[in-house]
């Protein structure tokens, strides 16, 4: 028996990175998946984003687990595209038990150099996209009087960070959405929580732009690792996607049935050491 047997989870950003890891971990425990991803580049993002081939690989890996998946290219900035994906998932599976609003982007600039485009893209994906993802599923969850909503924030949703005010603002905003949901939907048996990772070993951090920002004297992966290891209380430079996925699984499962309104840090002690 799996911890997610009989459940269906919507995962955004499912083509690779944390999103793929979350989808796989939930499927390993018995869930069927509705996976969406933009699978296109956003011009203000300084690293290559996912491709249709990445999403196809996620599909293959889910099917190898003998689980079902509805996978669609969809933009979390578009209510229409999200609603279409949700409707297709409901037509295939009949219900949605978990929303994992994971899709996100990263870019960096000093406060005075954040352009309108940088700001607008960041807020649109990392905050509005989370809002619209939940909104697309919430009427169904209210009707069923159950559901777990898991929203990916960040240590930047707890602390302030220099050189990415737009990212920090968006991730703090996600916490505000979660707190509002707790006030609005708890009476319907729906739970809402945020997850706050430290750096996770994905393409979002493993790129020259972030190396140069965090380790200007040695803008290499090794220099970046040394810089980040000094920030975490535990002696690691970053965590793996599955470390976040295990937290997602816990919040998605009935093991956390009375846990709501929480900011779950999976941060190797970053906030305690740095805050």
Secondary structure, DSSP 8 states (H G I E B T S, - for coil): --TTTT-EEEEESTTSHHHHHHHHHHHHTT-EEEEEE--S--TT-SS----HHHHHHHHHHHHHTT--EEEEE--TT-HHHHHHHHHHHHHHHS---EEEE---------GGG--HHHHHHHHIIIIIHHHHHHHHHHHHHHHHT-EEEEEE--GGGTS--TT-HHHHHHHHHHHHHHHHHHHHHGGGTEEEEEEEES-BSSTTTSSHHHHHHH-TTS-SHHHHHHHHHTTSSSS-S-B-HHHHHHHHHHHHSGGGTT--S-EEEESTTHHHHH-
